[in-house]
Structure formats: C-alpha cells, structure tokens
Amino acid sequence: MTNEEQLYNAAASKVNGAVAGQMFGKPCYKIGGKAFVCFFQQEAAFKLTGADHANALALTGAKLFDPSGKGRPMKEWVQVPAVHSNSWSMLAAKAAGYVSSGI
C-alpha cells in the first residue's frame, strides 16, 4: 500500500458510517450505499457541491474526476492531489455530508 493510499484510508475511514467498497474497480468509501470518496491515480476524488466543490477545485492541481480518461468528467466529483492530503479528511467529511443529505 502506498503512502498516498494510507493517507486516503486514514482520511476517509474517519467519517462515521463509512464503509469501504469499490467504484469503477477502484477503492472507495460509501455511506448508505452511495460513494462519497474514491482513490484514483494516487489521488483522492470527492463528491461535492456548491462552495465545497468550488473550493476543492481551486486547489492547485485539482481537477474534475474523469475515471474513463476520455474527456467525460463527473461534474460533481473533484480529484485532489496528494500534496493537499492535509485537506482530505475535511473534504471527505464534506462529501459524506453531501451524499448522506440525499439518503
């Protein structure tokens, strides 16, 4: 397991009710069966909305999550580089709150 994956697991598993799973064959964490964070290309991707989405996307190197690599990003998901891993716990909590608000 890479250092980035350890940081991802540490951040995502702190969320109450988070359950490890798979999304597109990649590790993710879910709440109520809905993914809120995914590990991809040694980075973490978060499902966010509103100001949380804008703030995450404004981080240096962050981009919309495009797991297919075919220029079809998932508009609610922001992929955040490991250089910002100190923000991953907060982003995971925000993403979990967003996902669980629809459950």
ChimeraX commands (.cxc) that place a marker at each C-alpha (Angstrom):
marker #1 position 0.00,0.00,0.00 radius 0.5
marker #1 position 1.41,3.39,-0.99 radius 0.5
marker #1 position 1.76,6.33,1.36 radius 0.5
marker #1 position -0.96,8.15,-0.61 radius 0.5
marker #1 position -3.33,5.20,-0.20 radius 0.5
marker #1 position -2.61,5.11,3.55 radius 0.5
marker #1 position -3.40,8.84,3.78 radius 0.5
marker #1 position -6.60,8.31,1.77 radius 0.5
marker #1 position -7.75,5.44,4.02 radius 0.5
marker #1 position -6.95,7.40,7.16 radius 0.5
marker #1 position -8.96,10.40,5.96 radius 0.5
marker #1 position -11.97,8.54,4.56 radius 0.5
marker #1 position -12.32,5.96,7.32 radius 0.5
marker #1 position -12.69,8.72,9.94 radius 0.5
marker #1 position -16.18,9.51,8.62 radius 0.5
marker #1 position -18.86,7.97,10.83 radius 0.5
marker #1 position -20.70,5.22,8.98 radius 0.5
marker #1 position -18.17,4.99,6.14 radius 0.5
marker #1 position -17.90,1.56,4.56 radius 0.5
marker #1 position -15.08,0.55,2.22 radius 0.5
marker #1 position -16.17,-0.55,-1.24 radius 0.5
marker #1 position -15.42,-0.32,-4.94 radius 0.5
marker #1 position -16.37,2.20,-7.63 radius 0.5
marker #1 position -15.21,1.65,-11.23 radius 0.5
marker #1 position -12.93,-1.06,-9.83 radius 0.5
marker #1 position -11.17,1.47,-7.58 radius 0.5
marker #1 position -11.24,1.70,-3.78 radius 0.5
marker #1 position -13.93,3.97,-2.41 radius 0.5
marker #1 position -15.88,4.65,0.76 radius 0.5
marker #1 position -19.67,4.77,0.87 radius 0.5
marker #1 position -22.41,5.91,3.19 radius 0.5
marker #1 position -25.82,4.32,2.76 radius 0.5
marker #1 position -24.54,2.58,-0.36 radius 0.5
marker #1 position -23.52,5.87,-2.01 radius 0.5
marker #1 position -19.87,6.62,-2.77 radius 0.5
marker #1 position -18.52,9.89,-1.42 radius 0.5
marker #1 position -14.75,9.44,-1.93 radius 0.5
marker #1 position -12.64,7.36,-4.31 radius 0.5
marker #1 position -8.91,6.63,-4.62 radius 0.5
marker #1 position -7.64,7.06,-8.19 radius 0.5
marker #1 position -4.16,7.64,-9.66 radius 0.5
marker #1 position -2.66,8.09,-6.17 radius 0.5
marker #1 position -5.15,10.93,-5.51 radius 0.5
marker #1 position -8.50,11.22,-3.76 radius 0.5
marker #1 position -11.70,12.21,-5.55 radius 0.5
marker #1 position -14.62,13.67,-3.58 radius 0.5
marker #1 position -18.30,14.11,-4.46 radius 0.5
marker #1 position -19.04,17.75,-3.60 radius 0.5
marker #1 position -21.42,20.58,-4.38 radius 0.5
marker #1 position -21.61,24.36,-4.09 radius 0.5
marker #1 position -18.83,26.24,-2.32 radius 0.5
marker #1 position -17.19,22.99,-1.16 radius 0.5
marker #1 position -16.87,21.89,-4.81 radius 0.5
marker #1 position -15.52,25.29,-5.88 radius 0.5
marker #1 position -13.01,25.42,-3.02 radius 0.5
marker #1 position -11.72,21.91,-3.75 radius 0.5
marker #1 position -11.43,22.64,-7.47 radius 0.5
marker #1 position -9.45,25.80,-6.67 radius 0.5
marker #1 position -6.68,23.75,-5.01 radius 0.5
marker #1 position -3.52,23.63,-7.10 radius 0.5
marker #1 position -3.59,20.55,-9.34 radius 0.5
marker #1 position -7.22,19.66,-8.57 radius 0.5
marker #1 position -9.44,18.74,-11.49 radius 0.5
marker #1 position -12.80,17.24,-12.29 radius 0.5
marker #1 position -12.69,13.45,-11.82 radius 0.5
marker #1 position -12.54,11.64,-15.18 radius 0.5
marker #1 position -12.10,7.93,-14.37 radius 0.5
marker #1 position -12.55,6.90,-18.02 radius 0.5
marker #1 position -9.82,9.26,-19.23 radius 0.5
marker #1 position -12.00,10.05,-22.25 radius 0.5
marker #1 position -12.80,13.68,-21.51 radius 0.5
marker #1 position -16.10,12.90,-19.77 radius 0.5
marker #1 position -15.55,14.15,-16.21 radius 0.5
marker #1 position -18.05,13.54,-13.45 radius 0.5
marker #1 position -19.13,17.11,-12.76 radius 0.5
marker #1 position -19.82,16.69,-9.03 radius 0.5
marker #1 position -16.50,14.94,-8.35 radius 0.5
marker #1 position -13.19,16.73,-7.73 radius 0.5
marker #1 position -9.88,14.84,-7.86 radius 0.5
marker #1 position -7.44,16.33,-5.34 radius 0.5
marker #1 position -3.68,15.60,-5.47 radius 0.5
marker #1 position -1.82,14.10,-2.51 radius 0.5
marker #1 position 0.04,17.37,-1.98 radius 0.5
marker #1 position -3.26,18.50,-0.39 radius 0.5
marker #1 position -3.70,15.34,1.71 radius 0.5
marker #1 position -3.91,17.55,4.81 radius 0.5
marker #1 position -7.34,18.63,3.42 radius 0.5
marker #1 position -8.58,15.13,2.60 radius 0.5
marker #1 position -10.25,14.49,6.00 radius 0.5
marker #1 position -12.19,17.75,5.78 radius 0.5
marker #1 position -13.15,17.10,2.15 radius 0.5
marker #1 position -14.22,13.54,2.98 radius 0.5
marker #1 position -16.47,14.87,5.76 radius 0.5
marker #1 position -17.99,17.47,3.42 radius 0.5
marker #1 position -18.52,14.85,0.70 radius 0.5
marker #1 position -20.10,12.41,3.17 radius 0.5
marker #1 position -22.43,15.15,4.39 radius 0.5
marker #1 position -23.47,15.95,0.83 radius 0.5
marker #1 position -24.08,12.30,-0.10 radius 0.5
marker #1 position -25.92,11.47,3.12 radius 0.5
marker #1 position -28.20,14.51,2.79 radius 0.5
marker #1 position -29.91,12.70,-0.10 radius 0.5
marker #1 position -30.36,9.39,1.75 radius 0.5
marker link #1:1,2 radius 0.2
marker link #1:2,3 radius 0.2
marker link #1:3,4 radius 0.2
marker link #1:4,5 radius 0.2
marker link #1:5,6 radius 0.2
marker link #1:6,7 radius 0.2
marker link #1:7,8 radius 0.2
marker link #1:8,9 radius 0.2
marker link #1:9,10 radius 0.2
marker link #1:10,11 radius 0.2
marker link #1:11,12 radius 0.2
marker link #1:12,13 radius 0.2
marker link #1:13,14 radius 0.2
marker link #1:14,15 radius 0.2
marker link #1:15,16 radius 0.2
marker link #1:16,17 radius 0.2
marker link #1:17,18 radius 0.2
marker link #1:18,19 radius 0.2
marker link #1:19,20 radius 0.2
marker link #1:20,21 radius 0.2
marker link #1:21,22 radius 0.2
marker link #1:22,23 radius 0.2
marker link #1:23,24 radius 0.2
marker link #1:24,25 radius 0.2
marker link #1:25,26 radius 0.2
marker link #1:26,27 radius 0.2
marker link #1:27,28 radius 0.2
marker link #1:28,29 radius 0.2
marker link #1:29,30 radius 0.2
marker link #1:30,31 radius 0.2
marker link #1:31,32 radius 0.2
marker link #1:32,33 radius 0.2
marker link #1:33,34 radius 0.2
marker link #1:34,35 radius 0.2
marker link #1:35,36 radius 0.2
marker link #1:36,37 radius 0.2
marker link #1:37,38 radius 0.2
marker link #1:38,39 radius 0.2
marker link #1:39,40 radius 0.2
marker link #1:40,41 radius 0.2
marker link #1:41,42 radius 0.2
marker link #1:42,43 radius 0.2
marker link #1:43,44 radius 0.2
marker link #1:44,45 radius 0.2
marker link #1:45,46 radius 0.2
marker link #1:46,47 radius 0.2
marker link #1:47,48 radius 0.2
marker link #1:48,49 radius 0.2
marker link #1:49,50 radius 0.2
marker link #1:50,51 radius 0.2
marker link #1:51,52 radius 0.2
marker link #1:52,53 radius 0.2
marker link #1:53,54 radius 0.2
marker link #1:54,55 radius 0.2
marker link #1:55,56 radius 0.2
marker link #1:56,57 radius 0.2
marker link #1:57,58 radius 0.2
marker link #1:58,59 radius 0.2
marker link #1:59,60 radius 0.2
marker link #1:60,61 radius 0.2
marker link #1:61,62 radius 0.2
marker link #1:62,63 radius 0.2
marker link #1:63,64 radius 0.2
marker link #1:64,65 radius 0.2
marker link #1:65,66 radius 0.2
marker link #1:66,67 radius 0.2
marker link #1:67,68 radius 0.2
marker link #1:68,69 radius 0.2
marker link #1:69,70 radius 0.2
marker link #1:70,71 radius 0.2
marker link #1:71,72 radius 0.2
marker link #1:72,73 radius 0.2
marker link #1:73,74 radius 0.2
marker link #1:74,75 radius 0.2
marker link #1:75,76 radius 0.2
marker link #1:76,77 radius 0.2
marker link #1:77,78 radius 0.2
marker link #1:78,79 radius 0.2
marker link #1:79,80 radius 0.2
marker link #1:80,81 radius 0.2
marker link #1:81,82 radius 0.2
marker link #1:82,83 radius 0.2
marker link #1:83,84 radius 0.2
marker link #1:84,85 radius 0.2
marker link #1:85,86 radius 0.2
marker link #1:86,87 radius 0.2
marker link #1:87,88 radius 0.2
marker link #1:88,89 radius 0.2
marker link #1:89,90 radius 0.2
marker link #1:90,91 radius 0.2
marker link #1:91,92 radius 0.2
marker link #1:92,93 radius 0.2
marker link #1:93,94 radius 0.2
marker link #1:94,95 radius 0.2
marker link #1:95,96 radius 0.2
marker link #1:96,97 radius 0.2
marker link #1:97,98 radius 0.2
marker link #1:98,99 radius 0.2
marker link #1:99,100 radius 0.2
marker link #1:100,101 radius 0.2
marker link #1:101,102 radius 0.2
marker link #1:102,103 radius 0.2
view
